[in-house]
């Protein structure tokens, strides 16, 4: 089971990051799923590098509105 959880975490991390970067309403659920898979696999999730990128995305959206 730990191997499946590790594989799920490996797949969920980039998906959760992409949803966060896009500002999706589903980003929180994806992050929680990723953290649960990481916990089940006994691994520490990688920190998200996206907060500054999301701010840039929001600024671009505002500028183009």
C-alpha positions in Angstrom: 0.0 0.0 0.0 2.9 2.4 0.7 4.1 2.0 -2.9 0.7 3.0 -4.2 0.6 5.9 -1.9 4.0 7.0 -3.1 2.9 6.8 -6.7 -0.3 8.8 -5.9 1.8 11.4 -4.2 4.2 11.6 -7.2 1.2 12.2 -9.6 -0.8 14.5 -7.3 2.0 17.0 -6.5 2.3 18.5 -10.0 -1.5 18.4 -10.4 -2.0 20.2 -7.1 0.6 22.8 -8.1 -1.0 23.4 -11.5 -4.4 23.9 -10.0 -3.0 26.3 -7.4 -1.2 28.2 -10.1 -4.3 28.5 -12.2 -6.3 29.7 -9.1 -8.7 26.8 -9.4 -11.4 26.3 -6.8 -10.2 22.7 -6.6 -6.7 23.5 -5.6 -7.3 23.1 -1.9 -8.9 19.6 -2.3 -6.0 18.6 -4.5 -3.5 19.8 -2.0 -5.2 17.9 0.8 -5.3 14.7 -1.3 -1.6 15.2 -2.0 -0.8 15.6 1.6 -2.8 12.5 2.5 -1.0 10.4 -0.1 2.4 11.8 1.1 1.5 11.0 4.7 0.4 7.4 3.8 3.7 6.9 1.9 5.8 8.4 4.7 7.2 11.1 2.5 7.4 14.9 3.0 5.6 16.9 0.3 7.8 19.3 -1.7 7.1 22.9 -0.8 5.1 24.8 -3.4 7.1 27.3 -5.4 3.9 28.9 -6.8 2.8 31.8 -4.5 4.9 34.4 -6.4 3.8 32.9 -9.7 0.1 33.1 -8.8 0.6 36.8 -7.8 2.1 37.4 -11.3 -0.9 35.6 -12.9 -3.4 37.6 -10.9 -1.6 40.9 -11.9 -1.6 39.9 -15.5 -5.4 39.1 -15.4 -6.1 42.5 -13.8 -3.9 44.3 -16.4 -5.8 42.6 -19.2 -9.3 43.1 -17.8 
